Amino acid sequence: MSTAISTATATVNGQPCTLLTTSSAGGATLLHVLRNDLALNGPKYGCGLGQCGACTVLVDGVAARSCVIPAGGVAGRDVTTLEGLPARCGNQYGLHPVQQAFVQEQAAQCGYCLNGMVMMAVALLERNPDPDEAAIRRELSGNLCRCGTHVEIIRAVLRAAVLMREAGRSA
């Protein structure tokens, strides 16, 4: 049984990309294409149901679960992964302020949830550059973390907001 190959064009981390949208198993997910075809390993496969947040990316600046989005669903759209965050804020070779804050606050243990936490924090700070702790908790509540770094993650998002305000940057 052969599968017809179809493609879609999207912008991934600021670069135009042609995405293979079908596979022998049927329609490919955005997560599958990002990890397997484009070697972007920031988004992780967690639950495959869009419930844990490990696969979170930004689609047109909005946090989205890439494990449940058909690759063809991002045709003509802008996709940002963890790897593309520095360039998003004009820092081509360093870290995005959210990434820097996560490092400074030591907000990772195993790191599996980290992609989703960082991407959700970026999406939050783009909408609300000065969130309080309650807003951060609400935003991150759909991301599962089993390591217990929740306190450090909250501190990291608060620090990122300060870093971004000091630098006069948007997310």
N, C-alpha and C positions, 0 to 999 in steps of 0.2 A: 504494500500500500504506500503510495507516494503522497507527500503533502505539498501543496502549492506554496511557494515561498512568497511572502508579501513583506513589504517594508513600510516604514513611516519615517519621516524626517522630523527631528526635534533638536532643540539646543540643549546640550548637556554640559554643565559646568562652563558655559560661555562659548562652547564650540558646536558648530552644526554637526549633527550625527545622523546617520542612517541606521535605524533600528530594525533588526530582523524581528518581525512580529508573529511569526508562526514557528512551530517546532513539530517534530514528529508526534508529539503528544497533544498537539492542538495549539491554541493560542498561548504565546509566551507572555509571562508577566513582566512588568517593568523591572522588578527585582532580578528576575532571571537574566534579562538582557544586560542590566547594569553590571551584575557580578560576573556572569559567564562570558558575555561578548565584549564588554568594555573594560573588564578587569577593575571595576570600581568596587572595592570591598568594604567601604564604610557602611552601607546598608547591610544588615544581617538578616538571615532567615531565622525567624524565631518560631512563630506559631503557624504561619501560612494562612491565617484567617483575618489579618488586619487588627488583631486585638492586643498584641504585646508592645508594639511600637518600635521594635528593633530595626525594622526596614524603612523607617521614616525618611522621606526626602522632601524637598520643597518643589512643588509644581506651581509655576507662576507665583512664587513667594508664599504659597499656602502649604502647610504641613500635610503630607499625604502618605498613606501606607502603600508602599510599592509592591507588596506581595499580593495585593488584590486588584491592582490596576493592570488591565491589559496593556502590553507595550504599545499597541496602536492607539491607545487612549490618550497618549501624550503628543500625538502628531501636531506639529506647529506650536508646541508649548515649550516653556523654559523649565528645565529640570536641574536642580542643584542637589548634589550629594555632599557628604561630609568633606570629600576631597576638594570640592569647589568653593567651600566657604571663604578661604582667604582672599581669593580673587574677587569674590562678591563684595568685599568691603575695601577693595583696592590694595590689598596686601598680597601680592602674587606669590611670595616665597615664605612668608611667616605663617602665623596663626591668626585666625579670626578672633576678635576679642572674647567671644563666648568660649572658644577652644582654650584660649590663654587663661581665662578665669577658671575653667575646669582643671587645668594643670595646677594653677596657683592654690586652689582650694583642695587639691588631692581628691577630686570627686569621682574617683573610679576605683573599683576593686577588680572584678573580673573583666569589666569593660564591655560586656555583651549588650547591655542596655544603653551604653554611652552614646552611640550614634543617634538613637531616638531621642534621648534627653537633650543632646546638643541641638539637634534639628528643631525640636519643639521649642527650645529656649530661643533660638534665632527667630522663629516665626512669631513668638510672643513679643520679643523686643522690637520687631518691626512694627507691630501693631500698637504696642504700649512700651515706650522707652523707659518708663519709671514704674514698673510693677511693684506691688507690695507682696509680702510673703504669701498671702491668701491667693492672689492672682497666679502666682507661680505654681502653687500647689494644685490649683484647679487645672492649669494648663498641662501639667505633667502627670496628672492623675491617671491618664490612660496608658502610661508607659510602665511596664512591669520591671522591677528591679528586685532581685532576691539577695543582693549582697549587703544591703543595709547602709548604703552611702547617701540616703535621702537628705540628711542634714547638710552634708557637704555639697550635694547637688543644689539645694536651695541657696546656700551661701554662694556657690559659683554663679548662679543666675543673677543674684543681687550684685555681685562683684562685676559681672559682665555689663550690667546696666550702667554702673559707675564708669567702667573703662570706656564704654562707648560714648557716654556723655562727655567725659574728659577729652576724648579724641574728636568730638564733634561729628561722629559718624552715625549713620543708620546701620542696621544689621545687614 
